[in-house]
């Protein structure tokens, strides 16, 4: 309370903005738990936090949107998750999904309206991509149906009804999936280990697709003719011969940079123009796109 009163005093008089902040803070405290971050603008939050978005965060997102402290769409989605889907999604997922979608928008805003998100997880990235461009039709593909993805899409569709028409899901092992729709943009954020190589193989196959990939979980140990992935749902092994750019695991022994360099060379040799970008490292160290 003392902190809020100090913030509200300007030349001996309370400013209207600061008083509004104080009233909002008191309302949150009266309604229930007030967390330390809820006294801060959204831009000052720890973006890599694995703590969940809660009911009281909505006011923070609204204030930051009005003040210009954080992007309006990020805040609008954050506020809606706080109200309609509280205590289910980590703050890291919100910031990460928004940053990746923003980069996709900057690089591919005028290209394919058909988007395929591989290893889609909870589907928050697809939601941001759909909200950034109403023309987009997005197919989310993952190994198995996740209740959190269905529930999140249902909750967000109450605020943005068009999402139910823009986003659909398919399930199964990527390596057994049929050809991707011609002309689609392939997007994947943090496909674990060699799943990132599978994303490259699928995108750069017979019908080449534009690709936006944020890899993670670099496997550094070769193991004979096969390789295991950290992805818990995959039972079948990965075979090195499907990913020749990894040279049967020899590249992996040299670490992350060598793996990514090999991936870039493979794409360029397949006719791609490749550029590298980064999301905020405060969100994750696996921030290379």
Beta strands, then each sheet from edge to edge (+ up, - down):
strand 1: 9-10
strand 2: 13-14
strand 3: 114-118
strand 4: 137-142
strand 5: 167-171
strand 6: 185-192
strand 7: 210-216
strand 8: 226-227
strand 9: 238-239
sheet 1: 1+ 2-
sheet 2: 5+ 4+ 3+ 6+ 7+
sheet 3: 8+ 9-
end
